[in-house]
Amino acid sequence: PQASARRLQNAAKHKRRGEASRISMADGVEETKAAPVDDAEPLAAPVDDAEPPQHIDDAELAKLRARLETLPPPPAEDASPEELARFREELREARASAPPPVDEEEAKREREELRAELRAMSTITGEVLVEGAVDAAIEDAPVLFSDVGLSFWGGVDPETGDVIDARHPLHGENVSDKILCLPSGRGSCTGSQVVLELILNEKAPAAIVLRDRDDIIALGAVVA
């Protein structure tokens, strides 16, 4: 850019004197002649309302730096025509090997299609004991699984959703907003009350999936 600016300044001087100007270009030499001009206009007028530079975040800056590393170094100011030709060829090859830009909308659509395929592959069928609202929050909820039955009465804290049964494999876990998968419930019928309190306290699982029918757990959801 500095060399180009110097060439343009020299050309402007020659133009004012009415002399022929020669401007060296990357692709060769172009010769132009101009008539004498006494009041030649300046090359560029000052701009007061220029747009401020756009901010580039760190991620975009890292991409630009990585892209620059793939480009050949610029030629010297006094490079020969052979060196300029070699630079143009290297630059053309670097651009051809650059990865295509990522279309965010297309990538998002592909992710959704993949998720739908995974859901179809892992679909199981069962009988609905208590129907609930299935929304995006439930579909994306994490799974909390155990192959040991759980007693909600004495096993789950209705105020926090924590599993407090010290002998259960899920001890210390929290059932809130998770898909709780169990073989069955266990123990006292007061577990229905704990399920009810969990729902009223908004600490209940997003869904409960059982291997065996359990009327005690279902009753708490029905009453809620």
Beta strands, then each sheet from edge to edge (+ up, - down):
strand 1: 21-25
strand 2: 28-32
strand 3: 143-145
strand 4: 179-182
strand 5: 207-210
sheet 1: 1+ 2-
sheet 2: 3+ 4+ 5+
end
